[in-house]
Amino acid sequence: MHRPARHAARSLWRAAYSFSRRINPLLAFLIVGAMASAFANQVPPVSREPDSLLELSSQMRWLSQQVSPAVVQVLVTGYGLTDSDSGHAVSLVEREKSIGSGVIVDPDGYIMTNAHVVKGAISIRVVLTEAAAGLEGGIENGDEDDSGNSKTEDAKIVGIDQESDLALLKIDGKRLPTLQFMNSDRLRQGDLVLALGAPLGLRNSVSFGVVSSPDRLVSTGDPMVYIQTDASINPGNSGGALVTMTGVLAGINTFIVSQSGGNEGLGFAIPANTVRDVYRQLRKDGHVSRGEIGIYAQDINVAMARGLSLARDHGVIVSDVVEDGPADRSGLQRRDIILSLDGHRMVSAAQMESNIFRRSAGDKLDLRILRGQQELNIVCAVRERPDRSSLLGRLIHPERNVIARLGILCIEIDKNVAAMIPGLRHDYGLIVAAKTAGGQSQSIDLQPGDIIDAMNNSPIALLDTFRSQLNHMKPGDPVVLQIERDGRFQYLAFELDR
């Protein structure tokens, strides 16, 4: 018996004996005998290995080996914006290389990544892990050979969705390892997750953390909801996987909030439900349709509630209803308070917009509203929301849109583009979208947003026509562009320098 136990036994024995002897000698004998037996059977604590921690480590190692083959490195060569050194507030386009990550979501080679990873891409290469590529040796003990024993495939862009910052790539492949989408609505704060990708170009990296928030609204003007995690995410992780302890895809790692530029425990991923919806639409149609019901909603605050004599000082209020829109036709009115959507309580306008944002045209919404003191149920149809904001971005492709001899990127005006720019003097022409670094555009007063209507008295409507006419001119030949700027025509005259 250990020394502290012996001292304790003696003290208890004396106290028990003294107390029970005063009551009954037989009772004293029984108590002392029982205590002696109990202390005799006591064994000192045994030092044991932390089996639970070793088991956790083993499970983590096994899990990372299972999921990492479905996460790839994405190498992009393309055009990116850089600041002008000329003193003008003009963005320049120059050739650059970037690195990101991606997730194989279909065994035939479909890969989801971030739109910003492949922005301005001319060529895209995907680096597969050894296990995914079927190379000899695999990833024994979880270590991957970084000496170049990997497989690289050319990838093409199937579709890009700027609003969700997601893109779908395709490589040649069969029976590739994939990650399955989870129902990210079931993700909870505190769930353990792994973040996989290529941070700072270090491919096949994994980090561990928890879900800080499963549905974080980052900005009041952004309807997107993100998963917040403290799993280490750094530049290069964009497009990589956030997976649960069951090995399913919880989300696509997208961005960090950082003052230093590195990980500070504030990483954000696009939830798997959003990724799955965008993937299906990009694969089927090449673009994403989103829903709206024709209302403008706002958060209720105390001042608003008092001033409008509302029944509550929190929640979501309808401040405008588009005439003859779905909400208007269903009977929704201004000052209605939205209590729930399809049974889910609505606490903010951004939350409500995010829910409608993910719906498709024709879907039905069950709204529970408060009008005055009366609660009502309203069924409202969803219609497709026009997406003009990203039309120009989708039209720009560096190889197709570049006018190399002048160093500019241009977009042809058609009826869709013309509808975005009211007040055009002509319904044809080329819009200058950006300048490329090193082109002749640096020495002439041609600005993004200018519309080129004619060159040397010849109307210009097509990129190929403009490019062909310039290519047939010699260095030193005069060029006079008629441009429209701020609704006014003016001329730009210069000589070709090459």
Helices and strands as residue ranges (DSSP letters): H 3-23, H 25-41, H 51-67, G 68-70, E 71-83, E 91-106, E 110-114, G 115-117, E 121-128, H 130-133, G 140-142, E 151-161, E 166-170, G 184-186, E 192-197, G 199-201, E 205-217, E 225-229, E 241-244, E 249-256, E 267-271, H 272-285, E 291-292, E 295-299, H 302-308, E 316-321, H 326-330, E 337-341, E 344-345, H 349-357, E 364-371, E 374-381, E 383-384, H 391-395, H 398-401, E 402-403, E 408-412, H 415-420, E 430-436, G 440-443, E 451-455, E 458-459, H 463-471, E 478-485, E 488-495
